[in-house]
């Protein structure tokens, strides 16, 4: 089929699909169906030739490739970074392209930036000096584009829209062809102590030595895929990027140590023979080896030189490039072996980080890679690095982290945990989104949530006695909050309310609930691994994740996606009522029933009060009494005759079963929140034993508000607890017990 006919056929199919969707939408508006188990037909885009119904890349899936050759100069004296780059753009799409869109992320620091315009602000009768400094900031850190030319050196027309730059091509770029752009640029580096940010430099008082953590530092291509261009302005949500190959040289002061995305190509030119020897030793070591010791770094930071060195790095099939440079760096490294890859884990940090970093950073990298790989895929890159840069931010093969010891070398437990936590989290981002390359700017939860979930798994494998990320109890206060202050997870990144919850915690908790409570570990783990491997080095969308998790687990999860991801409903399940039934089948069981009723039958208050006021007429005049006023047997002769007749009809096996004395516990459950969940019920018996029953969420299918279930035991139940392990993020556990428990609260006294 020729290309024109194929496009025509697709256009017709899309038109029919849109018509049907419109009719379905019209019908749904007239016939509103609030069943929480209805399918996600309206919320998800239709599967197509690019993305299949199973959640995998389709037969015509495509993605662009962008290769970069860059020559970067870090001017330490002027605090300027400049670059000359050649971009090779591979058009793998079915479209002929007449222009390209580039990201100019540093333009968030230009004067009168889009971010500054859209940021809200307030004043009151007190103001912190840092607030005033930010509001009166005259620093200009936006890109200065000196030139943009094509492969022949001809200038190219451009149109700037804040952090996005449109490049109009001289000639249309057909499918399967490439084009080149040459860009020369520079910008002023920001002081991280003054202006914060994800890139810049940190000065140290009394020293001519800073740590440079450089990222988003070069004009780079926006993503173009079957969803079109991702050209949202850079405000706060992170990035969407194409994969490609990088060939980068970085010129810095000669006494700097440089860490970067990719492998160092000219180690013999920039490292001493002793450093090279130590590096080779580290490649074979299962514990950190110092390439630059603390003593060497202390001596080095006192220096300073006008001489320079060029560091040459190459990285293949990565979506971004970042680097760090400083004369203060201590450097240690160790080997992390995988089946087909021997990874070099490395840390770069100043003396101010010790003893924390030398003890924990590189070993945390190694543990993170091993744990994450067990649940996704083996780490495919040659190196993984942790850099102290007083922040937490991630890039391929390199992560900027933070957390330092006190001046005397001491540190608190909280500081230790923060260092380990940020290293684990940022290194973990190598998997999501650096390899499973989701759109961070649109769907933050697809990288932050997945990463936070796996971070929790790694935290438990590191130390079971510590709290871990993704615990359902993290959500209780948030999900029961005022709904006007909440937004669904499925919200554009920059528009999210309470982004920390909606990007990190709630998505992570959702995966924990899926794994531990809804699917179980075996089904979840193989489905999650299926998703991770299907979308390695590709661009997944939310529908792809939802669909592949269902396809690979054989479980319909639309009810969960709708409640947890598309709404702000909360979980509040309750034990509404408990009744205990026991069969009457012979004289003994009938007598037990009658004795129980007699013992628990209390007279009305009126009867109690009247006994103190007067003597009843039949007590005063005994002639009014007859046989019916005499005490009656607890079980009447008629009842006994009926039971004898029943016994004659029952088989020996049926009678034996009844004689076990089974108790039938009928429990009524209510879903008081808008989000339903599986029922996890713990029965504690009078003899001290315990039984746990797990019931799928589908029990709520016919009634979303109230359901009942009968449980049969041959011994007395002492207590019943709903959600005993706090798995479901239930916002109110006071109604999860039978008999009801009294909550004891200790309060503080103030005078």
Secondary structure, 3 states (H helix, E strand, C coil): CCHHHHHHHHHHHHHHHHHHHHHHHHHHHHCCCCCCCCCCCCCCCCCCCCECCCCCECCCCCCCEEEEEEEEEEECCCCEEEEEEEEEEECCCCCCEEEEEEECHHHHHCCCCHHHHHCCCCCCCCCCHHHHHHHCCCCCCCCEEEEEEECCCCECEEEEECCEEEEEEEEEECCCCEEEEEEEEEEECCEHHHHCCCCEEEECCCCCCEEEEECCCCCEECCEECCEECCCCCCCCCCCCCEEEEEEEEEEECCCEEEECCEECCHHHHCCHHHHHHHHHHCCCCCCEEEECHHHHHHHHCCCCCCEEEEEEEEEEECCCCEEEECCCEEEEEEEEECCEEEEEEEEECHHHCCHHHHHHHHHHHHHHHHHHHHCCCCCCCEEEEEECCCCEEECCEEEECCCCCCCCCCCHHHHHHHHHHHHHHHHCCCCCCCECCCCCCCCHHHHHHHHHHHHHHHHHHCCCCCCCCCHHHHHHHHCCCHHHCCCCCCCHHHCCCHHHHHHHHHHHHHHHHHHHHCCHHHHHHHHHHHHHHCCCECCCHHHHHHHHHHHHCCCCHHHHHHHHCCCCCECEEEEEEEEEECCCCHHHHHHHHHHHHHHCCCCHHHHHHHCCCCCHHHHCHHHCCHHHCCCCCCCHHHHHHHHHHHHHCCHHHHHHHCCCCEEEEEEEEECCCCCCCEEEEEEECCCCEEEEEECHHHHCCCCCEEEEEEEECCCEEEEEECCCCCCCECCHHHCEECCCCCCCCCCCCC
